[in-house]
């Protein structure tokens, strides 16, 4: 029997289908780029279902972590972290040094330092967009290079993540470098005092990049202290309405109210009012104390820490207010608590307590400003100026 010379069309169709599927598979698969792998780690850290404890870090792909527990630091870091866990990663052939920081039971920051060829900020931002993280430039340098800033901060938002911030550093005082910091939360992390004039938070295209602040936090605080001193030409003490109208930046939380009987408020000051304020990004809790008719004192407590070396009362002095040490508190190894008088021809006499808690290179300030010029009852351990190291 003679074979059919015509081709088997069924076999031809099958071969064409197989070839088509192979071609589609080749076209559809694209291995992730290095910057996409980097963004995968960022997305895993911020994922809504991600654990925020130290053990949860192992869920971030591609990072090898040091064994638990996290390392407890003798002194907390500027970001507020007192615990750290180190790690390493290789992404796209690049060696990445990794560090997580936070509190005893929660991780707040993830640091990634690239030791190899740069990913490039434009490529990383594009990868963030492809991952639907909607990067929004929220803080940027006023100028770059030597003497300028080298970091951009992006807010990230998505249904798949908790709100977060990613900073990308590409210049270290003019020299090329690359680092990334991921932070959980909507608020931008605070800048260091020497960075405030280098960065802007108006970063839209064509917008004038004004500095976050031209004054440092302790300079703004000093101006507020002076503004709180009652003028010599007016009443000896403010009433509550006048206090609320002073230009101090304080946001008062509620109307003045009688103090809680369980709270340590003296009988002479039965009325209080709480508030808060940020001076060049440095946050303070505030409480005013007094009677129904007048405000007698204010307390300001810093909620974080800042680098040593500031002299807030020196700035008060520069504003024309005489500052004189009148009493030193007990000798402590980790704090000082000293009272100063504040006097000038244009203001009524006042007393201010400056309490400084030391934590390595960081300090935390708190103040009590007595508008009536009084001092509290003396502690037997208090010292007079010129004696016992006061």
Secondary structure, 3 states (H helix, E strand, C coil): CCCCCCCCHHHHHHHHHHHHHHHHHHHHCCCCCHHHHHHHHHHHHHECCCCCCHHHHHHCCCEEECCCCCEECCCCCCCCCCEEEEEEEEECCEEEEEEEEECCCCEEEEEEEECCCCCCHHHHHHHHHHCCCCCEEEEEECCCCCCCCCEEEEEECCCCECCEEEEEEEEECCEEEEEEEEEECCCCCCCCHHHCCCEECCCCCCCCCCECCCCCHHHHHHHHHHHHCCECCCCCCCCHHHHHHCCCCCEECCCCEECCCCCCCCCCCCEEEEEEEEECCEEEEEEEEECCCCEEEEEEEECCCEECCCCHHHHHHHCCCEEEEEEECCCCCCEEEEEEEEEECCEEEEEEEEEEEEECCEEEEEEEEECCCCCCCCCCCCECCCCCCC
